[in-house]
Amino acid sequence: MITHKLSIPDLQKEDEQKISDALHDVWGVRNVKINVQTKEAIISYDENAGALHDFQQAIMDVGYEANELESEM
């Protein structure tokens, strides 16, 4: 499993569930944490089933920008 942190610059409290739902729909996702105060999403996923660009695309598909901040093993 791998963890990535994404910055979502336009994130607002009312958008939290929409983005969380979009990320949970990506194949291989294990855990999603959204922090509205820091405007970040922390995503843990199976790297054999999904990739970072899949999560970035899911966020863009619901109308938001997503930028990689860091990754952890």
Kinemage of the C-alpha trace (Angstrom):
@kinemage 1
@onewidth
@group {chain A} dominant
@subgroup {mainchain}
@vectorlist {calphas} color= white
{ca met a 1} P 0.000 0.000 0.000
{ca ile a 2} L 1.175 3.545 -0.765
{ca thr a 3} L 0.033 6.931 0.547
{ca his a 4} L -0.032 10.248 -1.308
{ca lys a 5} L -0.998 13.724 -0.185
{ca leu a 6} L -2.734 15.995 -2.686
{ca ser a 7} L -3.333 19.719 -2.447
{ca ile a 8} L -6.836 20.842 -3.499
{ca pro a 9} L -6.560 24.662 -3.575
{ca asp a 10} L -10.280 25.409 -4.027
{ca leu a 11} L -11.504 22.947 -1.374
{ca gln a 12} L -14.413 24.188 0.738
{ca lys a 13} L -16.246 22.404 3.580
{ca glu a 14} L -19.325 21.833 1.417
{ca asp a 15} L -17.159 20.046 -1.198
{ca glu a 16} L -15.630 17.542 1.206
{ca gln a 17} L -18.154 14.728 0.666
{ca lys a 18} L -18.227 15.127 -3.126
{ca ile a 19} L -14.436 14.813 -3.345
{ca ser a 20} L -14.329 11.962 -0.840
{ca asp a 21} L -16.955 10.049 -2.822
{ca ala a 22} L -15.058 10.608 -6.088
{ca leu a 23} L -11.817 9.331 -4.539
{ca his a 24} L -13.524 6.295 -3.006
{ca asp a 25} L -14.764 5.343 -6.493
{ca val a 26} L -11.184 4.878 -7.763
{ca trp a 27} L -10.100 1.256 -8.027
{ca gly a 28} L -7.600 0.229 -5.317
{ca val a 29} L -8.375 2.958 -2.780
{ca arg a 30} L -7.997 1.868 0.850
{ca asn a 31} L -8.417 5.093 2.828
{ca val a 32} L -9.193 8.756 2.162
{ca lys a 33} L -8.827 11.624 4.633
{ca ile a 34} L -9.878 15.130 3.624
{ca asn a 35} L -8.609 18.121 5.610
{ca val a 36} L -10.557 21.248 4.728
{ca gln a 37} L -8.361 23.534 6.859
{ca thr a 38} L -5.147 22.587 5.006
{ca lys a 39} L -6.998 21.966 1.704
{ca glu a 40} L -5.464 18.496 1.384
{ca ala a 41} L -6.491 14.931 0.714
{ca ile a 42} L -4.450 11.999 2.016
{ca ile a 43} L -5.064 8.867 -0.021
{ca ser a 44} L -3.862 5.345 0.743
{ca tyr a 45} L -4.204 2.809 -2.032
{ca asp a 46} L -2.939 -0.439 -3.518
{ca glu a 47} L -0.305 0.626 -6.053
{ca asn a 48} L -0.991 -2.556 -8.051
{ca ala a 49} L -4.595 -1.492 -8.612
{ca gly a 50} L -4.463 2.315 -8.889
{ca ala a 51} L -2.080 5.186 -9.564
{ca leu a 52} L -1.775 8.766 -8.375
{ca his a 53} L -2.991 10.160 -11.696
{ca asp a 54} L -6.248 8.175 -11.244
{ca phe a 55} L -6.956 10.111 -8.039
{ca gln a 56} L -5.956 13.432 -9.561
{ca gln a 57} L -8.286 12.731 -12.499
{ca ala a 58} L -11.153 11.820 -10.152
{ca ile a 59} L -10.766 15.185 -8.405
{ca met a 60} L -10.551 17.053 -11.718
{ca asp a 61} L -13.664 15.201 -12.967
{ca val a 62} L -15.717 16.770 -10.150
{ca gly a 63} L -14.342 20.230 -10.936
{ca tyr a 64} L -11.281 20.783 -8.733
{ca glu a 65} L -7.525 21.131 -9.184
{ca ala a 66} L -5.314 18.502 -7.512
{ca asn a 67} L -1.543 18.802 -7.027
{ca glu a 68} L 0.799 16.210 -5.538
{ca leu a 69} L 2.420 17.314 -2.292
{ca glu a 70} L 4.303 14.225 -1.121
{ca ser a 71} L 4.233 10.466 -1.051
{ca glu a 72} L 5.000 7.984 1.694
{ca met a 73} L 5.627 4.283 1.667
